[in-house]
Amino acid sequence: MTTWMRMNAAQENELEAAVGRELKSLGELPAPATLAARVMRRIEQRNAAPWYRRSWQTWPMSLQAAAVVILLAAFAGICLGFGGVTQTASATLEAQKHSAWFEQLGVVWSVLNALATAVVAMANHLGRGVIVAGVILILAAYAACAGMGTAYVRFALSRR
Amino acid sequence: MTDAQKFEAFLHNYQNMVFSTAMRLTANPAEAEDITQEVFLRAYERFEQLQDSPTVGGWLKTVATNLSLNHLSRYRSRWSFFSEMFRGNEEDDSVNAIEFPAETDVHEELAGAERKELVEQALQTLPTSQRVPLVLFHLEGLQYDEIAAQLGVSMGKVKTDIFRGREALRRKLRLKLAEETN
């Protein structure tokens, strides 16, 4: 037999204490017997992997330092190189005279330069309003895709 | 003792605690095992700092709790979990209406181990939206506002869900309150 009634504050407090006692008395659940072996196997697999396939945090200190130096040097090189090339096109032409490798680089550079010039010319021709409208259109299309994907997932899950 | 042996001993010491935390939040043994594994893989990366730390238990519990909540919100019941959360506020009028149990007090009849198993089963059959805040409140020791912040819901919602969870447990376990007899 069951009856229905409203709970007062004292009963709520008592229920809180009673449920708290029950839950705290539970103690720990035993972990599956295979868990420790599984974790140790994963750790062994990670340790067996070469250093360059592990996360950067686990690299030896000397390699971490070397990686930072190389990345900084590469970044500085790109910045300086890009700045130098754009400021003095003659530097590229000079390099082309000295070696075939620089010749190829010069070709690539001139193609990229032509493309960039075309993009800038097109942007100037179209005007800022058209470019902003294009960006908004792309963002709206992205939002629509995300929205439809979300709606589809909700619909699919609700049918289970 | 090698580092690997030290870590294995550490793993054996804490695996039940971490697994229990994940299991009570997810109510799924396979998912709890995956989460426990991930917790220990993270612990391994910081083992030098963790092994002598007095707060290692708290660190493991926090990571297990966060990974379990991430898992619940991202994967298994992404939509049902949150839809239950938002539906909860609609029934405020009936929130205090409780069904009192029959005369028999199962609590008294069952032996310790059997009773614990019953409580564990009752907890795991609660809906996620009730079980998670209930576990965070009673077992992880979080306050209502901390639970609300963790779950990204209002404090009123947390209180309602915890109340309903307690009520559901009381019905399942047929707990009797002293007030009830007055």
Interface residues (C-beta under 8 A of the other chain):
Chain A: M1 T2 T3 W4 M5 R6 M7 N8 A10 Q11 E12 E14 L15 E16 A18 V19 G20 E22 L23 K24 S25 L26 G27 E28 L29 P30 A31 P32 L35 A36 R38 V39 M40 R42 I43 R46 S55 Q57 T58 V153 R154 L157 S158
Chain B: A4 F7 E8 L11 H12 Q15 N16 M17 V18 F19 S20 M23 R24 P29 E33 T36 Q37 F40 L41 Y44 E45 R78 W79 S80 N96 A97 I98 E99 F100 P101 A102 E103 K116 V119 E120 L123 L134 V135 H138 L139 F163 R166 E167 L169 R170 L173 L175 L177 A178 E179 E180
